[in-house]
Amino acid sequence: MKTLPTLNDDAIIELAREGGFAFIPTLAGPRRFVLASVPPSERERICNAIRNAFPQAREPGQPDGPGRGDQFYYRIHISYSQPQQNHYTDVILLIPEDRAPPELTELWRNGVQESPLIK
């Protein structure tokens, strides 16, 4: 497994639940987080969920990878530009649903928590 790239303000994170016998789009419930546009507390929550899930992650195409049979899994796609290196980096991680940390499941279910407006 590769090392987890730095999750900075350039990161765009897509989180989806996939797998099972039939593809049902409403069950995938993809979430998209642009780290530069979320409040700092939510950015930290998103990054912590990904860091905690990383030890359970597999790269696509591995023989022991999730998604066989009726197994559900989470797909995390991290993409961002690293201008100092002058190239784009994409990382795809697959985490079996039964091994996913609770904070990843909660992030997929609820997305970003909106902060209340201050009046």
C-alpha positions in Angstrom: 0.0 0.0 0.0 1.2 3.5 -0.8 1.5 6.1 1.8 -1.4 8.4 2.3 -0.7 11.7 0.5 -0.9 15.0 2.5 -4.5 16.1 2.8 -4.1 19.8 2.2 -6.5 22.5 0.8 -5.8 21.3 -2.7 -7.4 17.9 -2.0 -10.7 16.9 -3.5 -12.1 13.8 -1.8 -14.9 11.6 -3.2 -16.4 9.0 -0.9 -18.9 6.4 -2.2 -20.4 3.1 -1.0 -20.2 0.4 -3.6 -20.5 -3.3 -4.2 -23.2 -5.8 -3.6 -25.0 -7.9 -6.2 -26.7 -5.1 -8.1 -25.7 -1.5 -8.6 -28.3 0.8 -7.2 -27.2 4.5 -7.5 -29.2 5.7 -4.5 -27.3 3.3 -2.2 -24.0 4.6 -3.5 -24.7 8.1 -2.1 -21.4 9.6 -3.3 -20.1 12.5 -1.3 -17.6 15.1 -2.6 -15.5 17.3 -0.3 -13.3 20.1 -1.6 -11.1 20.6 1.5 -10.5 24.3 0.7 -14.2 25.0 0.9 -15.2 23.3 4.2 -14.8 24.9 7.6 -11.6 23.9 9.5 -13.4 21.7 12.0 -15.1 19.7 9.2 -11.8 19.5 7.3 -10.2 18.0 10.4 -13.1 15.5 10.8 -12.8 14.5 7.1 -9.1 14.0 7.3 -9.3 12.0 10.5 -11.9 9.7 9.1 -9.6 9.0 6.1 -6.5 8.6 8.2 -8.3 6.1 10.5 -9.6 4.1 7.5 -6.2 4.1 5.7 -4.8 1.0 7.5 -7.8 -1.1 6.3 -7.5 0.2 2.7 -6.7 -1.8 -0.4 -5.8 -0.5 -3.8 -8.1 -1.5 -6.7 -7.2 -4.7 -8.5 -5.6 -6.5 -5.6 -6.5 -10.2 -5.3 -7.6 -9.7 -1.7 -9.5 -6.5 -2.5 -13.0 -5.8 -1.4 -16.1 -6.0 -3.6 -16.3 -9.7 -4.3 -19.7 -11.3 -4.1 -22.2 -9.3 -2.2 -19.6 -7.4 -0.1 -20.1 -3.6 0.2 -17.1 -1.4 0.5 -16.2 2.3 0.5 -14.3 3.9 -2.3 -12.3 7.0 -1.5 -10.9 8.9 -4.4 -8.4 11.6 -3.5 -7.3 13.9 -6.2 -5.5 17.2 -6.1 -2.9 19.4 -7.8 0.5 19.8 -6.2 1.8 22.9 -8.0 5.2 22.7 -6.5 5.7 19.3 -8.2 3.9 20.4 -11.3 1.7 17.3 -11.7 -1.6 15.8 -10.5 -1.9 12.9 -8.1 -4.8 10.5 -7.7 -5.2 7.9 -5.0 -8.0 5.4 -4.9 -8.6 3.4 -1.7 -11.1 0.6 -1.1 -12.2 -0.2 2.4 -14.5 -3.2 3.2 -17.7 -1.9 4.9 -17.3 -4.4 7.7 -13.8 -3.1 8.5 -14.5 0.6 8.0 -14.1 2.8 11.1 -17.4 4.3 12.4 -16.3 7.9 11.5 -16.0 6.9 7.8 -19.5 5.4 7.8 -20.8 8.5 9.5 -19.0 10.8 7.0 -20.6 8.9 4.1 -24.1 8.9 5.7 -24.1 12.6 6.8 -21.6 14.4 4.8 -20.3 17.8 6.0 -22.1 19.3 9.0 -23.2 22.8 8.2 -22.2 25.4 10.8 -25.1 27.5 12.0 -25.4 31.0 10.8 -24.2 33.6 13.3 -26.7 36.5 13.6 
